Amino acid sequence: MFDKLTAMPSDPILGLMTKYREDTHTNKVDLGVGVYKDEAGHTPILTCVKKAEQHRIDTEETKVYIGPTGSAGFNQLLGELAFGIDNPAILANRVRTVSTPGGTGALRVAADFIKRASSVTKSGEAVIWVSDPTWANHTGLFEAAGITVKTYPYYDYDTKTLKFNEMKAALANVGPDDVVLLHACCHNPSGMDLNQSQWDEIIELTKEQGFTPLIDMAYQGFGDGVDEDAYGVRKMAAAVDNMILCSSCSKNFGLYRERIGACSIVGKDASSANVAFSVLLYVVRCIYSMPPAHGAAIVETVLGSDELKQEWLAELKVMRDRINGNRSMLVEKLKEKGVKRNFDFIAEQKGMFSFLGINPKQVEQLQQEHSIYMVDSSRISIAGIGHGNVDYLAESIAKVI
């Protein structure tokens, strides 16, 4: 059987990581991998996480399964962080949450849930609309679950702006049996987010068309703040009958290895939420049965302690300010190096990523001649920039353009 297989293409990010590690250039720069890095290029463990983890070690008494839903405390606290403690959907008992193996696990649970829910619709076909562009793994993940993936216009590569009118026009043709994926904040890979008034328009459009929104929130707190970044999530949940939210704790808690996230569903009322939740639990049982506990316990400890939560918010602000500062710093350095092209859009965008806006040949030139690594689309990880490499980076960019 195995002899009939053909090799799948390797992930471009993983390939870049290998090339970067093998590069001996003293000034090499990694702008490919999407993890937070401090000024020294290190991805640290948050102080609040270390304290919570020690508490976990000291108090854990068993390694028995925690059940398909995961920890009720984690689910509640993460749900309140995303939706807001006073959200009408929360107060009406319309939200149900399960712990998942990371944000990707949450998306796969959502995908299988969508596939099952679509089987009883009039069309019987599962269709999800994603932004063009979107996170590279979205398409493969949903297609693997048997869902047809379509795209709606989103980012204008020429003007470095949002194609908002085109986006609305496309979504105005989406039917009530379809699902539309939206990025809550810090759009990956463009860094171009909906502003609040645009969110308001999309929410109204969602109500008019009747499709189900699936909001992917992998970077809450990395854009403008924990509450600010959840604006669309909170208003959407309060406005629509049905909604899915996929959350991740990898970035904002720095728990990359622990693989902890959550999938939340919003039902029309408590009764319909319970029915949908039963389907969600069946999906979980069929995929991985029980979620990991360690990362959830850390997050639950942090969010459940006033002291640790304040410490976490402070550490999260440090990461957010560094990323936003790197954006402005790169733009200013490019100007200092005599680059005439306008890169101001980088400072205006949010989160970990932006498209630099250069062509694949120039991307290759940066890698071959300057040991600067990014994917062919010129998407860069802003956290890879620092005071120690920004001059070299700006000089190198100036040379290739």
Residue, then its C-alpha position, 0 to 999 in steps of 0.5 A: m500500500f505504501d509503495k503507491l503513495t507520492a510525496m507531499p510537498s514540504d511546508p515552506i515554513l519548516g523548510l525555511m527553519t531548516k535552512y536558517r539553522e544551517d546558515t552560518h552567516t553571522n548576520k542571518v535574520d529569521l522572518g519566517v517562523g511565526v512565534y514571538k521573540d524578544e530582543a535577543g531572539h529568544t521565545p521566553i516563558l512568561t513569568c506568570v506561566k512559570k508561577a502557575e506551572q509550579h502551582r500545578i506541579d505542587t497541587e496536581e494529584t492525578k493524571v486521570y482523564i479530564g473528560p472530552t470537554g476539558s476543564a470546566g474552569f478553563n472553558q469558562l475563564l477562556g470563554e469570558l476572556a473572549f466573549g466578555i463576562d457580560n456578553p448577552a450570549i454568555l448571560a443567556n447561557r447560549v455558549r458552550t466550550v470545549s478544550t482542544p489541542g491548540g488552535t489548530g485542534a480547535l479548527r479541526v473540531a470546528a471543521d468536523f462539526i461543520k461537516r456534520a451540521s451541513s449534512v442535515t441542511k437543504s443542500g447537504e454540502a459543507v462550504i466555508w469561505v475564507s479570506d484571500p489570503t488566509w493562514a496557509n493551513h486553513t484550506g488544507l485543514f478544512e478540505a481534509a474534513g471534506i469541506t469545500v473551501k471558497t475565497y472572498p476578496y480581502y487584501d489588496y497587494d498593490t495598495k496594501t489596503l483592505k478590499f472591504n467593498e469587494m469583501k462585502a459584495a462577495l459575502a452578500n452572495v453567501g447562502p444561509d447554509d454556508v460558513v464564513l471564516l473571519h480573523a478576530c484580529c492580527h490577520n495572518p498573513s496580512g496584518m490588515d484587520l477590520n476596524q470597528s465600523q467595518w466589523d459592524e457592517i460585516i455583522e449586519l451582513t451576517k444577520e441579513q444573509g444568515f450564514t454562520p460565522l466562524i471566527d479564528m482568534a489566535y492572537q487576542g491581546f497582540g493587536d490593540g489589547v485583550d478587550e479591543d481585539a475581541y470587539g468583533v467576537r463579542k458583537m457578533a456573538a450578541a447579534v447572531d443566532n449561531m456562531i463558532l469561535c476557535s481560540s488559541c493560547s499558544k501566542n498570548f500565553g506563550l504556550y506553544r508546546e502545550r497545545i491548548g486552545a478552545c472551540s466555542i459554539v453559540g446557539k440560538d438559545a440554551s436548548s439548541a446550544n445543548v443539542a449542538f454541544s452534544v454533536l461537538l462532543y461526539v466530534v471530539r470523541c472521534i478525533y482525540s477523545m480527551p484534550p491535554a490538561h497541563g496547558a489548560a491548568i496553567v491558563e486557568t490558574v493565571l486567569g483565576s488569580d487576580e494577581l497572576k492575571q494582572e501580571w499576565l496582562a502586563e507581560l502581554k503588553v510588553m510583547r504587544d508593544r515590542i511588536n508594534g514598536n518593531r513595525s514603526m522601527l522598520v519603517e523609519k530605518l527603511k527611510e533612513k537607508g534612502v528607500k523611496r517606496n512607501f512602507d508606512f502600511i507596515a506600521e499601520q497593520k496589527g499583529m505578528f505578520s505583514f507582507l513586505g510587498i516584494n517579489p519572489k525573486q527579491v525574496e530569494q535574493l535576500q536569502q541567497e545574498h543576505s541570509i534573510y529568510m521569509v516565505d516567497s509571498s514576502r510575508i514577514s514575522i515582525a517579532g524577528i526584527g530587533h534593534g540588533n538586526v534592523d539596520y542590516l535588514a533595512e540595508s539589505i531590503a534597500k539593496v534588492i529593491 
